[in-house]
């Protein structure tokens, strides 16, 4: 077997990351983190039974093992005040949205929404809905320590920490769900 040292070196350089791009570790984290999040539903007192009182008007949505998309948050009118999350954009390829998980940190700070294919976690309460394209699916909620499911160098919801200003149109849309 003949090894091609230049090819190997180029591959290693491309995967090693640099100061201007994430390392290959971020790719591995992006693939493993969604399953780690789902496992958090088995940890007592981490599943949200009702929507959090304070959720920003804009959040980051991440397709499991995929890209991030912006999303707008509103509330249904009525006594239960369920969340309504609209993801901007359409599902990539042949993705079939099955459910979303609103993720909050232990202090109640909203981290983002993870979007999954398949059936929702059995027994987890519905705290709202998430819509992407023409599909509306159940929204579940999870309160977990970010260290349990993400690497600090590779955040799942990269814009969730930054305050995002709402445009007048977005405020109008969010109010229409209240």
N, C-alpha and C positions, 0 to 999 in steps of 0.2 A: 504494500500500500504506500503510495507516494503522497506526502503532505505538501501542501502549497502554503508555505509560510506567509507570503504576502497576503493571500486571501484570508488566512486566519487572523493576521494582524489587523486587516481592514475590518473584519467582522467584530473583533474585540473593541476596536476604536469606536465603531458605530454604536455598539451596545453599552459602552461604558458611560455614556452621558458626558456632560460637560457643564460648565457654569451656565450655559444658555439653554440647556434642555435636561429633562429628567433622565435618570439612569434607568437601566433595565429593571432595577428593583421596583420602580413605580409601575411598570407593566405587570409584574408579578403581583404586586399589591392590588392593582385594579382588578385582576382576575380573582383573587382570593377574598377580598374584602366583602363583596356582596354575600357570599356564603357565610362568612363570619357574622355579618349583620343578622342574617336569618337565624343563626344559632343563638343569638342574644335573646330571641323570644322565649327560649327555655329557661332563662335566668329569672328567678322570682323578682317581682316588683319593677320590671323594666318595660313591660308592655303597657302602653297607654290605653286606658279604658275610656277616655274622652279627649277631645281636642284640647291642646294647650290654650290658655287664655291669650297669650301674646305670641303671635306669629307675624313676622314681617310681611309686607305686601308683595315682596319679591323674594324668591328663593332659587337656589340652584337645584336642578333635577339632574340626576345621573342615571343613564341606562346601565343596568348591571353589566359590568365588564365592557362598558362602552363610553361614549362621549357624554359631556355635560350639555345641558340646555337651560335657558332661562325659563322661569315659571312665575305665574301670577297667582296670588292667594286671595281668596275671598271666603265668605261664610254663607251658608244657607240661611234663609230666613226661617224663623221658628224657634221653638224652645230649646232644641238640642244644639243649635249653632254648629252643625257639622262643617268641616272645612271643605272648600271647593278649590282644587288646584288645577290650573290650566297650563299645560306645558306648551311652550312656543315651539312650533315645528312639528314634523311628522315622524312616525317611527322609521328608523332606518331599515332598509332591505325588507325582509319578511318578518320583522319582529311583530309579535302579537301581544300587546300590553295585557297583562293579567291582573296586576295590582301594584300599588305603590306603598312605600313605607316612609312616613315622615320621621326623620331622625332628629332627636334633640339630645343635647349634652345633659349631664346630671344637674347642671344649674338651670335647666329649662331653656337654654339658648337653642334656637333652631339651627341645625346644621345643614339640612337639605332634604331632598326627597330621592329615594332610590326606586327605580322603576324595574319591575320584574315581569318575565313571562310566566305563564303557568297559573296554578290555583293559589289563592291567598293562604297564609299560614292558618292551619286549622285551629279554631277556637279563639283567634285573636279578634278583639272587637273592632268594628268599622268606625273610624273617626271622621270619615268624609269620603270624597271621591276625587279621582285624578283623571283628567282628560288629556289625551294626546292624539292629535288628528281627529278622526271621527269616533274614537273609542273612549268610553268612560268606564273606569274600573274602580274597585274598592280601594280606599286609603286606610292603611293601618298605621299605628304609631309605636315608636320605640324610644325609650330614654336610656342612653348608654354612655359610658365613658369613651370618648373618641380613641383613647389609647387601646381599647379592646378590639377595634376594627379598622384602624388606619395608621399609617406611618406618618409622622409629623412632616417628613420631607415630601410626602406624596398625598396631600389631602384629597379625600373623595369629593368634597364640595369646596373647591378652591375659592369661590367668591362668597361663601356663607359668612365669613367674618366681617367683610367690608359692608358698610351701610350703602344701600343702593337707593337712589332717589327715584320716586315714582313720577311719571309724567302725568299730566292732567287726565289724559285718556285712560291710563292704567288705574288711577284713583276712581274714576267713574265706573270702570268695569268692576273693580273690587267692591265698591259700594253697592252695585246692583245685586250682589250676592248676599248682602246683609239683610 
